[in-house]
Amino acid sequence: MSKHSHNKIWIHFIWETLDKQKILSRPARVSLSEFLYNYAKNKNIFMKINYINADHVHSLIDLPTNLSIEECIKLLKGSSSFFINQNNLTNNKFFWGKGYGAFSVSPSLLRRLKHI
């Protein structure tokens, strides 16, 4: 990929726990949110917002030029499930559900987003 490539494509990702189980406690959600921000930063993915619920995640990212939507979500889901299991943030082995939602967000709407 050329270092001169540039895009500005905002993607709102949503993904769920396996079977939509409400198993992410408040402390787990806080830890996971911090982990996702730091992980994304390390992978050169600008994450503007993430919001963790007990059974699903919302994340708003600026899609990098070197990643497809599928590659990006695989990184986020894979690393976060590993983090949850390594840190015993749930009582049992943790799994994300299959699939995800990915929705484009107009740059003109970004200022109106306080949280997803």
C-alpha positions as CSV (number, residue, x, y, z in Angstrom):
1,M,0.0,0.0,0.0
2,S,1.4,3.4,-0.9
3,K,2.2,5.7,2.0
4,H,0.4,8.3,-0.1
5,S,-3.0,6.5,0.1
6,H,-5.7,8.2,2.1
7,N,-9.3,7.6,2.8
8,K,-11.8,8.7,5.5
9,I,-14.3,5.9,5.8
10,W,-16.1,5.8,9.2
11,I,-17.5,2.4,10.1
12,H,-19.9,1.6,13.0
13,F,-19.2,-2.0,14.0
14,I,-21.5,-4.0,16.2
15,W,-20.8,-7.5,17.5
16,E,-22.4,-9.7,20.1
17,T,-21.5,-12.3,22.7
18,L,-22.3,-15.9,21.9
19,D,-26.1,-16.4,22.1
20,K,-26.4,-12.7,23.2
21,Q,-25.5,-13.8,26.8
22,K,-25.4,-10.8,29.1
23,I,-22.1,-11.9,30.7
24,L,-19.9,-8.8,30.6
25,S,-19.9,-7.2,34.0
26,R,-19.4,-3.5,34.4
27,P,-15.7,-3.9,35.5
28,A,-15.2,-6.3,32.5
29,R,-16.7,-3.7,30.1
30,V,-14.5,-0.9,31.4
31,S,-11.4,-3.1,31.0
32,L,-12.5,-4.3,27.6
33,S,-13.1,-0.7,26.4
34,E,-9.7,0.4,27.5
35,F,-8.1,-2.7,25.8
36,L,-9.9,-2.0,22.5
37,Y,-8.8,1.6,22.4
38,N,-5.2,0.6,23.1
39,Y,-5.2,-2.4,20.7
40,A,-6.7,-0.3,17.9
41,K,-4.1,2.4,18.4
42,N,-1.3,-0.2,18.3
43,K,-2.7,-1.5,15.0
44,N,-3.0,2.1,13.6
45,I,-6.8,1.9,13.6
46,F,-8.3,5.2,14.8
47,M,-11.2,4.2,17.2
48,K,-13.2,7.3,17.9
49,I,-15.7,5.6,20.2
50,N,-16.4,2.2,21.7
51,Y,-19.3,1.3,23.9
52,I,-19.5,-2.0,25.6
53,N,-22.8,-3.5,26.8
54,A,-23.3,-6.7,28.8
55,D,-24.0,-8.6,25.5
56,H,-22.6,-6.6,22.6
57,V,-20.1,-3.9,21.5
58,H,-20.4,-0.8,19.5
59,S,-17.3,0.7,17.9
60,L,-16.8,3.6,15.6
61,I,-13.5,3.4,13.6
62,D,-11.9,5.2,10.7
63,L,-11.1,2.3,8.4
64,P,-7.4,2.2,7.6
65,T,-6.3,2.0,3.9
66,N,-4.5,-1.3,4.5
67,L,-7.4,-3.3,6.0
68,S,-10.7,-4.5,4.7
69,I,-13.8,-4.4,6.9
70,E,-13.5,-8.1,7.5
71,E,-9.8,-8.0,8.4
72,C,-10.5,-5.1,10.9
73,I,-13.4,-6.9,12.7
74,K,-11.4,-10.1,12.9
75,L,-8.6,-8.2,14.6
76,L,-10.9,-6.5,17.1
77,K,-13.0,-9.6,17.9
78,G,-10.1,-12.0,18.0
79,S,-7.9,-9.9,20.2
80,S,-10.7,-8.9,22.6
81,S,-11.9,-12.4,23.1
82,F,-8.3,-13.5,23.9
83,F,-8.0,-10.5,26.3
84,I,-11.2,-11.5,28.1
85,N,-10.1,-15.1,28.5
86,Q,-6.5,-14.3,29.5
87,N,-7.8,-11.9,32.2
88,N,-10.7,-14.1,33.4
89,L,-13.2,-11.4,32.9
90,T,-16.1,-13.9,32.7
91,N,-16.8,-17.0,34.8
92,N,-16.5,-19.4,31.8
93,K,-14.6,-19.5,28.6
94,F,-15.6,-16.5,26.5
95,F,-16.7,-16.4,22.9
96,W,-18.1,-13.8,20.6
97,G,-21.0,-14.8,18.5
98,K,-20.7,-15.3,14.7
99,G,-20.9,-12.4,12.4
100,Y,-21.1,-8.6,12.9
101,G,-22.8,-5.5,11.7
102,A,-20.8,-2.8,9.8
103,F,-22.4,0.4,8.8
104,S,-20.9,3.5,7.2
105,V,-21.3,6.8,9.0
106,S,-21.4,10.1,7.2
107,P,-18.6,12.5,8.4
108,S,-21.3,15.2,8.8
109,L,-23.0,13.0,11.6
110,L,-19.8,12.5,13.6
111,R,-20.2,15.7,15.7
112,R,-23.7,14.6,16.7
113,L,-22.4,11.3,18.2
114,K,-21.9,11.4,21.9
115,H,-21.9,7.7,22.3
116,I,-23.3,4.9,20.1
